[in-house]
Amino acid sequence: MKILILGAGVIGVTSAWYLAKAGHDVVVIDRQPSAGLETSFANGGQISPCHAEPWANSSTLKTALKWIGRKDAPLFFHFDHLDPSILIWSIRFLLNCTSFRSRINTERILRIALYSLSSLQSLRTETGINYDQKTTGILHIYRNKKSFNHAITVAEMMNKIGLLREIKNADEVLSIEPALVSIHKELAGGIFTASDESGDAYKFTKNLANLCVKRGVIFHYNTTIIGLEMTAGQLVSVATNNGRMKSDAFVIALGSCSPSIARQIGINLPICPAKGYSTTIVITDPNKAPSVAITDDENKLVYSRLGNRLRCAGTAELATWNLEINPTRVNIVTAKSRTLFPDIGDFDNPQIWCGLRPVTPDSIPIIGRTQISNLFLNTGHGTLGWTMSCGSGRLLTDLISNRLPDIDMSGLSLNRFRII
Ligand SMILES: Cc1cc2nc3c(=O)[nH]c(=O)nc-3n(C[C@H](O)[C@H](O)[C@H](O)COP(=O)(O)OP(=O)(O)OC[C@H]3O[C@@H](n4cnc5c(N)ncnc54)[C@H](O)[C@@H]3O)c2cc1C
């Protein structure tokens, strides 16, 4: 079958890889000059099933209230641009902020994330793909006893679902990652997930796109999608600045831009952009730099060692499309990483970046069919698009190829938003 994938981020490219492997004729279009140049470009780099707790959880509202009015708050809501779809998204988000919903959503996220990690590992073995990967685990750190206790409860829940997360005291944290010596005395403890990984999502996407080309996938870059064209209840073509493109089936993998394109044919996708920042510095003293990936949960910042670079990412501004760099917010990211790892490199000249996470109200991506039988979705991966990319691409491929997916697909499609 001929399949046209809209979007060449990490999700579109992994979809292309698995669809081509399954024998389909795959074409990918993207407005950028090559793959992975938007949200997949400089993210936090963590392959983190351990981050399966959704943004909407029982402690979110209490924490968010404390942050209101603070320009340096990890989470910021742009009330000035509210449109009705964001309002509905917010109501859905609030309805997911209960312990009951959070537990269901954590299980669903973990289900995809663990499947995705094993899919990535197989892909790595099969292709030998390189992306500054590290397989040394992710260490969550806590200075505050209360947030550490909350994290222990979540970790115990994940342990029951199938992800081994180990509770560590301050000394154990330091022996896992000696580069944290500057905050040893402040630490309440940590949680270590040895099976988690990290790596450069952009390098991965770019290299996998090259492997896709070798398998016969055709990429049309500098091609902006303008509209979707229907005939007799079927999607027949996509209108672009480079002309009309026909296909048998279509996949929307446009990240935060998915809703505006899907809306043209009456499909409402509950996806809100959440802007985040990253800073990347060149490491000049590797002995002082971390070798495991780290999550500073209280500051909502993640750190990944990518070869001779340290990537730090975080902060979230909901409901904004503005991709300008706000110096106040990006400087927080640089300053916090400098405090944590002083003297490891050139913090005065960081490479700074921002991107828009495509976030659903329950933090679960939308993978599956739509009411239009030849249109499929693989979008809304929020904070974990890199983590869930390979698994999502494989699941989508199984659905399109009428094969039984390896994992339970319940609660992953757009249908879950029919009621709320
Ligand atoms: C600060 C930050 C830190 C993050 N850290 C992590 C992390 O540590 N681990 C993790 O798992 N995830 C992380 N994420 C999330 C992850 O980066 C995203 O979920 C993922 O990149 C989404 O991939 P995507 O392919 O859906 O979207 P994108 O990468 O945005 O791809 C969508 C593509 O669609 C194209 N497009 C859009 N509109 C059009 C159009 N009209 N015509 C043609 N092409 C179009 C774009 O050019 C783009 O290439 C982070 C995100 C941010 C912002």
The ligand as an SDF file (V2000), in Angstrom:
LIG
                    3D

 53 58  0  0  0  0  0  0  0  0999 V2000
   12.4090   21.1480   25.9640 C   0  0  0  0  0  0  0  0  0  0  0  0
   11.9670   19.7650   25.5620 C   0  0  0  0  0  0  0  0  0  0  0  0
   12.5520   18.6660   26.1590 C   0  0  0  0  0  0  0  0  0  0  0  0
   12.1430   17.3740   25.8170 C   0  0  0  0  0  0  0  0  0  0  0  0
   12.7750   16.3020   26.3740 N   0  0  0  0  0  0  0  0  0  0  0  0
   12.4050   15.0400   26.0240 C   0  0  0  0  0  0  0  0  0  0  0  0
   13.0910   13.9180   26.5660 C   0  0  0  0  0  0  0  0  0  0  0  0
   14.0570   14.0400   27.3060 O   0  0  0  0  0  0  0  0  0  0  0  0
   12.6430   12.6720   26.2370 N   0  0  0  0  0  0  0  0  0  0  0  0
   11.5670   12.4920   25.3940 C   0  0  0  0  0  0  0  0  0  0  0  0
   11.1670   11.3490   25.1790 O   0  0  0  0  0  0  0  0  0  0  0  0
   10.9340   13.5360   24.8280 N   0  0  0  0  0  0  0  0  0  0  0  0
   11.3140   14.8070   25.1170 C   0  0  0  0  0  0  0  0  0  0  0  0
   10.6750   15.8830   24.5750 N   0  0  0  0  0  0  0  0  0  0  0  0
    9.5030   15.6400   23.7160 C   0  0  0  0  0  0  0  0  0  0  0  0
    9.8670   15.2550   22.2850 C   0  0  0  0  0  0  0  0  0  0  0  0
   10.8980   16.0890   21.8030 O   0  0  0  0  0  0  0  0  0  0  0  0
    8.6260   15.3740   21.3940 C   0  0  0  0  0  0  0  0  0  0  0  0
    7.5570   14.6470   21.9440 O   0  0  0  0  0  0  0  0  0  0  0  0
    8.9070   14.8300   20.0010 C   0  0  0  0  0  0  0  0  0  0  0  0
   10.0080   15.4920   19.4230 O   0  0  0  0  0  0  0  0  0  0  0  0
    7.6970   15.0270   19.1080 C   0  0  0  0  0  0  0  0  0  0  0  0
    8.0400   14.5060   17.8480 O   0  0  0  0  0  0  0  0  0  0  0  0
    7.0700   14.6940   16.6120 P   0  0  0  0  0  0  0  0  0  0  0  0
    7.6910   13.9820   15.4830 O   0  0  0  0  0  0  0  0  0  0  0  0
    5.6820   14.3650   17.0110 O   0  0  0  0  0  0  0  0  0  0  0  0
    7.0680   16.2890   16.3660 O   0  0  0  0  0  0  0  0  0  0  0  0
    8.1280   17.1750   15.5680 P   0  0  0  0  0  0  0  0  0  0  0  0
    9.5060   16.7640   15.8460 O   0  0  0  0  0  0  0  0  0  0  0  0
    7.7600   18.5900   15.8280 O   0  0  0  0  0  0  0  0  0  0  0  0
    7.8080   16.7970   14.0610 O   0  0  0  0  0  0  0  0  0  0  0  0
    6.6930   17.3080   13.3640 C   0  0  0  0  0  0  0  0  0  0  0  0
    7.1460   17.6430   11.9520 C   0  0  0  0  0  0  0  0  0  0  0  0
    6.0210   18.1360   11.2300 O   0  0  0  0  0  0  0  0  0  0  0  0
    6.4740   19.1550   10.3700 C   0  0  0  0  0  0  0  0  0  0  0  0
    5.3510   20.0410   10.0420 N   0  0  0  0  0  0  0  0  0  0  0  0
    4.5450   20.7100   10.8860 C   0  0  0  0  0  0  0  0  0  0  0  0
    3.5960   21.3880   10.2050 N   0  0  0  0  0  0  0  0  0  0  0  0
    3.8190   21.1530    8.8970 C   0  0  0  0  0  0  0  0  0  0  0  0
    3.1730   21.5560    7.6940 C   0  0  0  0  0  0  0  0  0  0  0  0
    2.0980   22.3570    7.6790 N   0  0  0  0  0  0  0  0  0  0  0  0
    3.6730   21.1090    6.5180 N   0  0  0  0  0  0  0  0  0  0  0  0
    4.7520   20.2720    6.5000 C   0  0  0  0  0  0  0  0  0  0  0  0
    5.4010   19.8510    7.5850 N   0  0  0  0  0  0  0  0  0  0  0  0
    4.9320   20.2770    8.7760 C   0  0  0  0  0  0  0  0  0  0  0  0
    7.5660   19.8620   11.1490 C   0  0  0  0  0  0  0  0  0  0  0  0
    8.4810   20.5180   10.2900 O   0  0  0  0  0  0  0  0  0  0  0  0
    8.2050   18.7330   11.9480 C   0  0  0  0  0  0  0  0  0  0  0  0
    9.3920   18.2510   11.3380 O   0  0  0  0  0  0  0  0  0  0  0  0
   11.0870   17.1890   24.8670 C   0  0  0  0  0  0  0  0  0  0  0  0
   10.5270   18.3050   24.2460 C   0  0  0  0  0  0  0  0  0  0  0  0
   10.9610   19.5790   24.5580 C   0  0  0  0  0  0  0  0  0  0  0  0
   10.3620   20.7610   23.8670 C   0  0  0  0  0  0  0  0  0  0  0  0
  1  2  1  0
  2  3  1  0
  2 52  2  0
  3  4  2  0
  4  5  1  0
  4 50  1  0
  5  6  2  0
  6  7  1  0
  6 13  1  0
  7  8  2  0
  7  9  1  0
  9 10  1  0
 10 11  2  0
 10 12  1  0
 12 13  2  0
 13 14  1  0
 14 15  1  0
 14 50  1  0
 15 16  1  0
 16 17  1  0
 16 18  1  0
 18 19  1  0
 18 20  1  0
 20 21  1  0
 20 22  1  0
 22 23  1  0
 23 24  1  0
 24 25  2  0
 24 26  1  0
 24 27  1  0
 27 28  1  0
 28 29  2  0
 28 30  1  0
 28 31  1  0
 31 32  1  0
 32 33  1  0
 33 34  1  0
 33 48  1  0
 34 35  1  0
 35 36  1  0
 35 46  1  0
 36 37  1  0
 36 45  1  0
 37 38  2  0
 38 39  1  0
 39 40  1  0
 39 45  2  0
 40 41  1  0
 40 42  2  0
 42 43  1  0
 43 44  2  0
 44 45  1  0
 46 47  1  0
 46 48  1  0
 48 49  1  0
 50 51  2  0
 51 52  1  0
 52 53  1  0
M  END
$$$$
